């Protein structure tokens, strides 16, 4: 496997040694079919993880997005959890053996009950320091592996416009909190400046161990406006990111709106739609969205939750039928979209 880098034209990716084009086309592997987070079972049920990686590879994936939790990788504010780092190394070796690249998304606090009090009650300065140590430990463990696509700073950070009382934003989805505030006290800082400061606090620890790997961050868009940032000049807050990672769930009536939003992000950096799913639209509309996004995006990542296409086909559960349609789209249309933008 070769390290992935941004192509010279800034519109996509290529392999560092051969210069061949690389297109992220893959899955979020955030939980299994029972809703358990990966770190709940990746030690006791390792053969299941190996099987799921084989299934994702056989469906045509090139990338798997992994979500890493703060409470699993930091034992104290200063000390990483060596046991979890060993397991991460094992996962990297599995990715190498499978020929799959990993989108390592960090700083997860998806269950409030799992968040340590020393982290939940920390002020901004102390919390950012923990986050920087988290990423330094991840990078130190992962730097030697060719299977790392990127270090993804956080799933869906929010730069708030005003003071707040809780770190977790929004309402839980399936019992999990996927959105997190960067601060509770923005003071006089603009959302742009706050976001820039936060990114600048985390990247040095990564670069200390891994100077050339791609760094990105999740961005969730709700119709025309993102929660994390407003559009336009404010995108300069993301100037230290190598590419944009956007999350989009179009509805039947908003496909064109989402495609228009994507086009506004074309500012010289690749765009990866790292979360997408026909959650609120028909497969016909979703197919039109993914096809239309080829003009702006250079990568696409959906979801895989451990149930195979064959198992979904054999099931009479409507949820399984729905997921089966998505997996069929991914497997059958993958070669079309893996060719990259026209």
Secondary structure as the mmCIF struct_conf table of DSSP 4:
data_model
#
loop_
_struct_conf.conf_type_id
_struct_conf.id
_struct_conf.beg_label_comp_id
_struct_conf.beg_label_asym_id
_struct_conf.beg_label_seq_id
_struct_conf.end_label_comp_id
_struct_conf.end_label_asym_id
_struct_conf.end_label_seq_id
STRN STRN1 UNK A 4 UNK A 6
TURN_TY1_P TURN_TY1_P1 UNK A 8 UNK A 9
BEND BEND1 UNK A 10 UNK A 12
STRN STRN2 UNK A 13 UNK A 15
TURN_TY1_P TURN_TY1_P2 UNK A 16 UNK A 18
STRN STRN3 UNK A 21 UNK A 22
STRN STRN4 UNK A 24 UNK A 28
STRN STRN5 UNK A 31 UNK A 31
TURN_TY1_P TURN_TY1_P3 UNK A 33 UNK A 34
STRN STRN6 UNK A 37 UNK A 37
HELX_RH_AL_P HELX_RH_AL_P1 UNK A 38 UNK A 41
TURN_TY1_P TURN_TY1_P4 UNK A 42 UNK A 45
HELX_RH_AL_P HELX_RH_AL_P2 UNK A 46 UNK A 58
TURN_TY1_P TURN_TY1_P5 UNK A 59 UNK A 60
BEND BEND2 UNK A 62 UNK A 62
STRN STRN7 UNK A 63 UNK A 69
HELX_RH_AL_P HELX_RH_AL_P3 UNK A 70 UNK A 73
STRN STRN8 UNK A 74 UNK A 74
BEND BEND3 UNK A 75 UNK A 78
STRN STRN9 UNK A 80 UNK A 80
HELX_RH_AL_P HELX_RH_AL_P4 UNK A 82 UNK A 98
TURN_TY1_P TURN_TY1_P6 UNK A 99 UNK A 99
STRN STRN10 UNK A 101 UNK A 108
HELX_RH_3T_P HELX_RH_3T_P1 UNK A 112 UNK A 114
BEND BEND4 UNK A 115 UNK A 115
HELX_RH_AL_P HELX_RH_AL_P5 UNK A 117 UNK A 120
TURN_TY1_P TURN_TY1_P7 UNK A 121 UNK A 121
HELX_RH_AL_P HELX_RH_AL_P6 UNK A 124 UNK A 142
TURN_TY1_P TURN_TY1_P8 UNK A 143 UNK A 144
TURN_TY1_P TURN_TY1_P9 UNK A 146 UNK A 147
STRN STRN11 UNK A 148 UNK A 152
BEND BEND5 UNK A 155 UNK A 155
STRN STRN12 UNK A 156 UNK A 158
BEND BEND6 UNK A 161 UNK A 162
BEND BEND7 UNK A 165 UNK A 165
BEND BEND8 UNK A 167 UNK A 167
STRN STRN13 UNK A 168 UNK A 169
BEND BEND9 UNK A 170 UNK A 170
STRN STRN14 UNK A 173 UNK A 173
TURN_TY1_P TURN_TY1_P10 UNK A 174 UNK A 175
STRN STRN15 UNK A 176 UNK A 176
STRN STRN16 UNK A 179 UNK A 181
BEND BEND10 UNK A 182 UNK A 182
BEND BEND11 UNK A 184 UNK A 184
TURN_TY1_P TURN_TY1_P11 UNK A 187 UNK A 188
HELX_RH_AL_P HELX_RH_AL_P7 UNK A 191 UNK A 209
BEND BEND12 UNK A 211 UNK A 213
STRN STRN17 UNK A 214 UNK A 216
STRN STRN18 UNK A 218 UNK A 222
TURN_TY1_P TURN_TY1_P12 UNK A 223 UNK A 224
STRN STRN19 UNK A 225 UNK A 226
BEND BEND13 UNK A 227 UNK A 228
BEND BEND14 UNK A 231 UNK A 231
HELX_RH_3T_P HELX_RH_3T_P2 UNK A 232 UNK A 238
TURN_TY1_P TURN_TY1_P13 UNK A 239 UNK A 240
BEND BEND15 UNK A 241 UNK A 242
STRN STRN20 UNK A 243 UNK A 248
STRN STRN21 UNK A 251 UNK A 251
HELX_RH_3T_P HELX_RH_3T_P3 UNK A 252 UNK A 254
HELX_RH_AL_P HELX_RH_AL_P8 UNK A 255 UNK A 264
TURN_TY1_P TURN_TY1_P14 UNK A 265 UNK A 265
BEND BEND16 UNK A 267 UNK A 269
STRN STRN22 UNK A 270 UNK A 276
BEND BEND17 UNK A 279 UNK A 279
STRN STRN23 UNK A 280 UNK A 280
BEND BEND18 UNK A 281 UNK A 281
HELX_RH_AL_P HELX_RH_AL_P9 UNK A 283 UNK A 293
TURN_TY1_P TURN_TY1_P15 UNK A 294 UNK A 296
BEND BEND19 UNK A 298 UNK A 298
STRN STRN24 UNK A 299 UNK A 303
BEND BEND20 UNK A 306 UNK A 306
HELX_RH_AL_P HELX_RH_AL_P10 UNK A 309 UNK A 314
HELX_RH_AL_P HELX_RH_AL_P11 UNK A 318 UNK A 337
TURN_TY1_P TURN_TY1_P16 UNK A 338 UNK A 339
#
